[in-house]
Amino acid sequence: MASTTTTIINVAASNVGLDCQSYVGLRPMLLPVRSFRSVRTSTRANPAPRFVVRASETHSGPFKKLGLSDAECEAAVVAGNVPEAPPVPPKPAAPAGTPVVPTLPINRRPRRNRRSPALRAAFQETTLSPANFVYPLFIHEGEEDAPIGAMPGCYRLGWRHGLVQEVAKARDVGVNSIVLFPKVPDGLKSPTGDEAYNDNGLVPRTIRLLKDKFPDLVIYTDVALDPYSSDGHDGIVREDGVIMNDETVHQLCKQAVAQARAGADVVSPSDMMDGRVGAIRAALDAEGFHHVSIMSYTAKYASSFYGPFREALDSNPRFGDKKTYQMNPANYREALVETREDESEGADILLVKPGLPYLDIIRLLRDNSPLPIAAYQVSGEYAMIKAGGVLKMIDEEKVMLESLLCLRRAGADVILTYFALQAAKSLCGERK
């Protein structure tokens, strides 16, 4: 009996406009939502149809079976009665005026492996899927979503309404990891950032709400004082302007524990204080949160690409800059120093920020650490692609996907990107 090969094409019929009757072996079939989309309460009565293609269900073509046995077929060929088959296709003609030249004496022609879509797909070294994305989401205390001027398509989301809707949209296209960034009211900010570890603060409340609605959602959190600091810095500022390291780490430990207590899956210290990974690991373990992972911002550079993000959170430093704790963009080897420290202190994931301008650093960490590598495609990168698309200087969708693929190719296992929802829709064949 001939075997049947089945291929499931995971594209909704309504999105691609296919007429099933026009294709042999192609018919809509309802599959469980779990097969692709995350399980959640849906307002739709039925899941979108999927197409199932069976290779055995094809037209027989002009060749009819004659009812001969294998031995009879072989005997006919031996006797010279070779069955008819299509002729050798003619060689395509070159355009008029093409010079006649001798064939180059080369054995290796890399273009052979690129000559058809099927071959290119077979030999593709890097893949991109919604599972690779972590979706950064801005939240605030308000009920309405507030657009962020410098980041078209991004909003400060109301934590009880807009955020829940945005997470549901992301899960629908396979993005099941988010990272939260809060816009904290000025009245709650202080020089020591005590609001960061308030168990009933904006972030812990939001984590509890999301875990209640989406228990399997992977929630990353930001561990740093800048959203909570009246000075806008990632740490406590001494009167002479020095960022205090050890005292800041003490606060960060309390912040990480508060987030873990609320249900965070991964805490992510972005502050760049020395020794904070080991201190946070010890604090989490002491409270019984051995299962909570740490994604360390290992190589976070003092970059000019962060501008739109700081507008989104109103977290610009009130004075000075962050160059005494974030890394010098001119430095390469220093990233290895940070990598070795974070590994030894118990980090589970190492992150590079920004992303695309620092592909060499992503590759450096990938080649020197067995840990998963994350890359943050930051707000400035996002804003530039958006602006170029609006001005019709680039194809926004193609550049978006290429930039994400490049981050993966450089060695990133996961990518924090504001394009997460848009890119996932594109990868799934949906319209924006």
HUFENCOR-V728303 format. One record per pair of residues at least 24 apart in sequence whose C-alpha atoms are under 8 Angstrom apart, sorted by the first residue. I is the first residue (numbers start at 1). J is the second residue. If there is no record, write none. Layout:
BEGIN
[[I J] [I J]]
END
This chain:
BEGIN
[[3 56] [4 54] [4 55] [4 56] [5 54] [5 55] [5 56] [6 52] [6 53] [6 54] [6 55] [7 52] [7 53] [7 54] [7 55] [8 50] [8 51] [8 52] [8 53] [9 50] [9 51] [9 52] [9 53] [10 36] [10 50] [10 51] [10 428] [11 49] [11 50] [11 51] [11 428] [11 429] [12 48] [12 49] [12 50] [12 51] [13 48] [13 49] [13 50] [13 51] [14 48] [15 429] [15 430] [15 431] [16 429] [24 57] [24 58] [24 59] [25 52] [25 53] [25 54] [25 55] [25 56] [25 57] [25 58] [26 51] [26 52] [26 53] [26 54] [27 51] [27 52] [27 53] [28 52] [36 174] [37 171] [37 172] [37 173] [37 174] [38 171] [38 172] [38 174] [38 176] [40 168] [40 214] [126 405] [126 408] [126 409] [127 405] [127 408] [128 404] [128 405] [128 408] [129 424] [129 427] [130 173] [130 174] [130 175] [130 420] [130 423] [130 424] [130 427] [131 174] [131 175] [131 176] [131 414] [132 413] [132 414] [132 415] [133 175] [133 177] [133 414] [133 415] [133 416] [133 417] [133 420] [134 175] [134 176] [134 177] [134 178] [134 179] [134 414] [134 415] [134 416] [134 417] [134 420] [135 175] [135 177] [135 178] [135 179] [135 416] [135 417] [135 418] [135 419] [135 420] [135 421] [136 178] [136 179] [136 180] [136 181] [136 416] [136 417] [136 418] [137 163] [137 178] [137 179] [137 180] [137 181] [137 418] [138 180] [138 181] [138 182] [138 183] [138 312] [138 313] [139 163] [139 180] [139 181] [139 182] [139 183] [140 182] [140 183] [140 184] [140 202] [141 183] [141 184] [141 202] [148 311] [148 312] [150 308] [150 311] [150 383] [151 308] [151 379] [151 382] [151 383] [151 386] [152 383] [152 386] [154 418] [156 183] [156 312] [159 206] [160 206] [160 209] [164 210] [169 421] [170 420] [170 421] [170 424] [173 421] [173 424] [173 425] [173 428] [174 424] [175 420] [175 421] [175 424] [176 217] [176 218] [177 217] [177 218] [177 219] [177 220] [178 217] [178 218] [178 219] [178 220] [179 219] [179 220] [179 221] [179 222] [180 219] [180 220] [180 221] [180 222] [181 221] [181 222] [181 313] [182 227] [182 313] [183 227] [183 312] [183 313] [183 314] [184 227] [184 228] [184 313] [186 230] [188 228] [189 227] [189 228] [189 229] [189 230] [190 228] [190 229] [190 230] [190 231] [191 229] [191 230] [191 231] [191 236] [191 237] [192 225] [192 229] [192 235] [192 236] [192 251] [193 225] [193 226] [193 228] [193 229] [193 230] [193 236] [193 251] [194 228] [194 251] [195 228] [196 225] [196 228] [196 255] [197 251] [197 254] [197 255] [197 256] [197 257] [197 258] [197 259] [198 255] [198 258] [199 258] [199 259] [199 262] [203 259] [204 258] [204 259] [204 262] [204 263] [205 262] [207 259] [207 262] [207 263] [207 264] [208 262] [208 263] [211 263] [218 264] [218 265] [218 266] [219 264] [219 265] [219 266] [220 264] [220 265] [220 266] [220 267] [220 268] [221 259] [221 264] [221 266] [221 267] [221 268] [222 267] [222 268] [222 269] [222 270] [223 252] [223 255] [223 256] [223 267] [223 268] [223 269] [223 270] [223 271] [224 252] [224 269] [224 270] [224 271] [225 252] [225 271] [226 315] [227 313] [227 314] [227 315] [230 318] [231 317] [231 318] [231 319] [232 315] [232 316] [232 317] [232 318] [233 315] [233 316] [233 317] [233 318] [233 322] [234 271] [235 271] [243 324] [245 273] [245 274] [246 273] [246 274] [248 273] [249 273] [249 275] [249 276] [249 279] [252 276] [252 280] [253 279] [253 280] [253 283] [253 284] [254 283] [256 280] [256 284] [257 283] [257 284] [257 287] [260 284] [260 289] [260 292] [264 292] [265 291] [265 292] [265 293] [266 292] [266 293] [266 294] [266 295] [267 292] [267 293] [267 294] [267 295] [268 294] [268 295] [268 296] [268 297] [269 294] [269 295] [269 296] [269 297] [270 296] [270 297] [270 300] [271 297] [271 325] [271 326] [272 297] [272 298] [272 300] [272 325] [272 326] [273 325] [275 341] [275 345] [277 342] [277 345] [277 346] [277 347] [278 342] [278 345] [278 346] [278 347] [281 345] [281 346] [293 347] [293 348] [293 349] [294 346] [294 347] [294 348] [294 349] [295 347] [295 348] [295 349] [295 350] [295 351] [296 342] [296 347] [296 348] [296 349] [296 350] [296 351] [297 350] [297 351] [297 352] [297 353] [298 335] [298 338] [298 339] [298 342] [298 350] [298 351] [298 352] [299 327] [299 335] [299 338] [299 339] [299 351] [299 352] [299 353] [299 361] [300 326] [300 327] [300 351] [300 352] [300 353] [300 354] [301 326] [301 327] [301 328] [301 329] [301 353] [301 354] [302 326] [302 327] [302 328] [302 329] [303 329] [303 354] [304 380] [305 354] [305 378] [305 379] [305 380] [305 381] [306 378] [306 379] [306 380] [307 379] [307 380] [308 379] [308 380] [308 383] [309 378] [309 379] [309 380] [332 361] [335 361] [335 365] [336 364] [336 365] [336 368] [339 365] [339 369] [348 372] [349 373] [349 374] [350 374] [351 375] [351 376] [352 376] [353 377] [353 378] [354 378] [355 407] [356 381] [356 403] [356 406] [356 407] [359 407] [359 410] [360 410] [362 407] [362 410] [362 411] [362 412] [363 410] [363 411] [366 410] [366 411] [366 412] [372 412] [372 413] [373 411] [373 412] [373 413] [373 414] [374 412] [374 413] [374 414] [374 415] [374 416] [375 407] [375 412] [375 413] [375 414] [375 415] [375 416] [376 415] [376 416] [376 417] [377 415] [377 416] [377 417] [377 418] [378 416] [378 417] [378 418] [379 418] [382 417] [382 418] [382 419] [397 423] [397 426]]
END
